Amino acid sequence: MEKSLARYIWSNTYPQQVWILLVVAASMVPYFLAFDLPKRIVNGPIQGQGFEDPDATQHFMAIAFDLPWLGHIEFFEGFPLGRVGTLMALSSVFLALVVLNGLFKFYINTYKGRLGERMLRRIRFSLVDRVLRFPPMHFKRVKSAEIATMIKDEVEPLGGFTGDAFVQPALLGGQALTALGFIILQNFWLGMIAAAIVALQALIIPRMRRRLLELGRQRQITARQLSGRVSEIVDGIHTIRGHDASNLERADIADRLGTIFFIRYDLYQWKFMVKFINNFLAQVTPFLFYAIGGYLALQGRLDIGQLIAVISAYKDLPGPLKELIDWDQARQDVQVKYAQVVEQFDVETLVGPHIQTLVTTPVERLSDALVVSNLVLSDDSGAPLINRLSLEIAPDETVAIVGRSNSGAEALAEAFGRILWPTSGHISIGGRDILDLPESVTGRRISFVSSETYFFHATLRDNLLYGLKHAPLKTIEYGGKHQRKYKRNLLEAQRSGNPALDLNSDWIDYRSAGASGPDDLLKVIRPVLDAVMISQDIFDLALRSQVDVMAHHALTDRIIEIRQAMRRRLRADNLEDIVAPFEAHAYNLQATVGENLLFGTMRQGMTGQALAAHRYFRKVMGETGVSAELYQMGLAIAENAVELFRDLPPDHPFFQQLTFMSADDIPAYEALLQKLQGTPFEEASASDRTSIIRLSFSYVEPRHRFGLLTEALMTRIVEAREAFYANIPADLAERIERHDAEQFTASVSLMDNVLFGRLSFQEVDTTERLRQTIRDLFEELGLADHVLSIGLDFDVGSQGRRLNAVQRQKLNLARALLKRSDYFIFNRPLSALDQRAQDRIVTNIVKDLHEEGHRPAIVWVLPNAQMGELFGRILVFDNGNLVESGSFDELSGKNGMFNQLLS
């Protein structure tokens, strides 16, 4: 990277810098005229110079010059104006100059801002580009949070400084010199006083600010380290809690914050000390002007107009001078920041730009063998992992690699996947070192999968198809304002040195996956998901998910058919009693009192608290008398709960059945019962009523069994429900989705839509059987792929943490298999699974991959030597050496290392 920030800025923006410098030079002319004009106004029409005769006139806007050898030349004699006319004309010109100077400043500052934002965009992209080209070992030495902080925050001042790098000293220096030159022209000694003060400021202030720069650098480093430490706490929270180290981390953070505090406090002290001295020097000059200039005016050696013009000119001198000193501090500050960025990002052995060149055309198959020649591998500390290994793997061969821990087997797989770079020797295909092959080849034709997984915060589908998104293969046709916006964004990207790539294009390489387009992509995905045994998990995720009706209308339009088929299936399997269906005019015993009262679901943005506070809801509850009955019911629930659970420890399993109250709520409700003893509904306060009635809303008779739900109360609740919907206001109707047997309910899960009822609490053991019944039903109706598509819309969360470890490893494997590469390198990719599940998946993959049109090479580091029976060749490693090689039958018949691993 370029070590000098100024050179970096100039090399990337010199055409724009030259243009804006020319604009700055042009702006100095009206800036100087604005200083001279007040003197002309005061001395001329105000004091009467040139207007001694009442009828005297002056020529306004006369254009004439006294030139050497040519004498006086007049181009335009101007307009003759009297004293008042001249005053108005000169004042108007002054106003015009003010506007013109303002417009110059507006244009210059806007241009600088745009230039700075482009440079900031260029720097950030350049740094991310370098991160993408870091050598693998470097990622073990850096913290992701520190790198992110530098790109996001620490380079921000660099972009802001770009517009000021050359323009600001030219503009401010030009303004200061213009003002100083004007003062000298009016009076030499006043000019020398101003020049002496300026020189003193320029000499003292920058020297004092060096300490500020050092403190600023320390603040930046400590803040970055704090960011990295907080990131470690987030990533290692389970380790911290598991070892009772929370207070150690608190002490560490407190110590770091203390260091930052004292640095910032010193920074404030120095900052305001510098400001005090700078302001003092700036205010000394007006004192000298008033004293000395006033004395000269009294002596008649300086006229009043000149004195006013000098004071007016000096008024504009400290501002540019102060900003120029600030610019110099900012220059040194950003140079320090830039040097820190260079130190972090100027890494040796970066991956070459040609390795990551964009390729939109299909990549030819790798038909040559994978050749390992005198390979030596070491870890980042220099410890040997592989000792001078040479071997060859044919393009259609299946190879199992086995060995004990630290045998070198995993290191070899990482070398094949370019995760570990050779210390010496090389790995080549077709005579080319794989480190020299572009990623368009290795990323598409070679797939590496290990037990380590990483998924982006997106849908399961996005992460599954991530391995197919190599280049924008289909450009979107924009129209109207969208086309203009696209062209503007494209042009701005080019001006900022960013690639002209449209993120909204279709990036999926359907051909690589074996599909012709998005319509049949799911048919390609399904066998892969089946092979890694994750289809059932995705199906279950779909059942628990809400459905986008617009995206999956083919399924939602058939909801009546699905519900009817489900009823028939439950009757056929003798499971009819496990689901209590919703009926419009009946109470559902398996649902809560609140669900029966609402007979629907609240849409996003609506809460139970907001519903309970709504005027219409409270009116209906009061008119039907349900509020009073639920109040009495809530009191009975509270009494039963307090009596039964008061003496139990908070972690007792009985509390899991207590859905309406937690262990911490028991003392509060015990006190509330004593307070409300003998208090009727009408006399209780609104808050106490709400606390008691809330308990009844979560009550389910078959689950809690307090015997509080009578036939009369159930009938009253159904009547209240019908009264509620009879005249429901529009604002409530929009936020509540009522249960309808003829409609799909978008605000509940797919499973709830299929069942259209509640599961019986007496039949909890049949839940898995019920799920299987639903899966079989969707298969029969030809809707299984639609359900799978809904499951693929599941948001996996940050780093895929909403999936468990087994699901993440399966998904990681499926993502690689979708690419249909020529070489598959599997480095113990299923370590989270039990041995039986691993055997089944390995068998599925080895058989399925070799049943397609071509036979890819499979290299698999196995956790169990017995699984080597599926492979054509087995490589046995020990202490970094290849000790045995051959088929399963050959090696198992020998008394060697492989037989020891088998036993």
Sequence and secondary structure as in RCSB ss.txt:
>XXXX:A:sequence
MEKSLARYIWSNTYPQQVWILLVVAASMVPYFLAFDLPKRIVNGPIQGQGFEDPDATQHFMAIAFDLPWLGHIEF
FEGFPLGRVGTLMALSSVFLALVVLNGLFKFYINTYKGRLGERMLRRIRFSLVDRVLRFPPMHFKRVKSAEIATM
IKDEVEPLGGFTGDAFVQPALLGGQALTALGFIILQNFWLGMIAAAIVALQALIIPRMRRRLLELGRQRQITARQ
LSGRVSEIVDGIHTIRGHDASNLERADIADRLGTIFFIRYDLYQWKFMVKFINNFLAQVTPFLFYAIGGYLALQG
RLDIGQLIAVISAYKDLPGPLKELIDWDQARQDVQVKYAQVVEQFDVETLVGPHIQTLVTTPVERLSDALVVSNL
VLSDDSGAPLINRLSLEIAPDETVAIVGRSNSGAEALAEAFGRILWPTSGHISIGGRDILDLPESVTGRRISFVS
SETYFFHATLRDNLLYGLKHAPLKTIEYGGKHQRKYKRNLLEAQRSGNPALDLNSDWIDYRSAGASGPDDLLKVI
RPVLDAVMISQDIFDLALRSQVDVMAHHALTDRIIEIRQAMRRRLRADNLEDIVAPFEAHAYNLQATVGENLLFG
TMRQGMTGQALAAHRYFRKVMGETGVSAELYQMGLAIAENAVELFRDLPPDHPFFQQLTFMSADDIPAYEALLQK
LQGTPFEEASASDRTSIIRLSFSYVEPRHRFGLLTEALMTRIVEAREAFYANIPADLAERIERHDAEQFTASVSL
MDNVLFGRLSFQEVDTTERLRQTIRDLFEELGLADHVLSIGLDFDVGSQGRRLNAVQRQKLNLARALLKRSDYFI
FNRPLSALDQRAQDRIVTNIVKDLHEEGHRPAIVWVLPNAQMGELFGRILVFDNGNLVESGSFDELSGKNGMFNQ
LLS
>XXXX:A:secstr
  S HHHHHHHHHHHHHHHHHHHHHHHHHHHHHHHHHHHHHIIIIITTTT  STT  EEET EEEEETTTEEEEE
E  EEE HHHHHHHHHHHHHHHHHHHHHHHHHHHHHHHHHHHHHHHHHHHHHHHHHHT  GGGGGTS HHHHHHI
IIIITHHHHHHHTTTTHHHHHHHHHHHHHHHHHHHH HHHHHHHHHHHHHHHHHHHHHHHHHHHHHHHHHHHHHH
HHHHHHHHHHTHHHHHHTT HHHHHHHHHHHHHHHHHHHHHHHHHHHHHHHHHHHHHHHHHHHIIIIIHHHHHTT
SS HHHHHHHHHHHHTSHHHHHHHHHHHHHHHHHHHHHHHHHHHH  TT   GGGG    S      S EEEEEE
EEE TT  EEEEEEEEEE TT EEEEEESTTSSHHHHHHHHTTSS  SEEEEEETTEETTTS HHHHHHHEEEEE
S     SSBHHHHHGGGGEEEEEE     THHHHHHHHHHHHHHHTT     TTSEEE HHHHT SSGGGHHHHH
HHHHHHTT HHHHHHHHHTSB  TTTTHHHHTTHHHHHHHHHHHHHHTT GGGEEE  TTS  TTS HHHHHH E
EE TT  HHHHHH HHHHHHHHHTTHHHHHHHHHHHHHHHHHHHHTTS TT GGGGG TT  GGGHHHHHHHHHH
HTT  GGGS HHHHHHHHHHHHT  HHHH  S   HHHHHHHHHHHHHHHHT  HHHHTTEEE  TTS  TTSBH
HHHHH EEE GGGGGGHHHHHHHHHHHHHHTT HHHHHHHHHT B  GGGTTS HHHHHHHHHHHHHTT  SEEE
EESTTTTS HHHHHHHHHHHHHHHTTSSS  EEEEE S GGGGGGSSEEEEEETTEEEEEE HHHHHTSSSHHHH
HH 
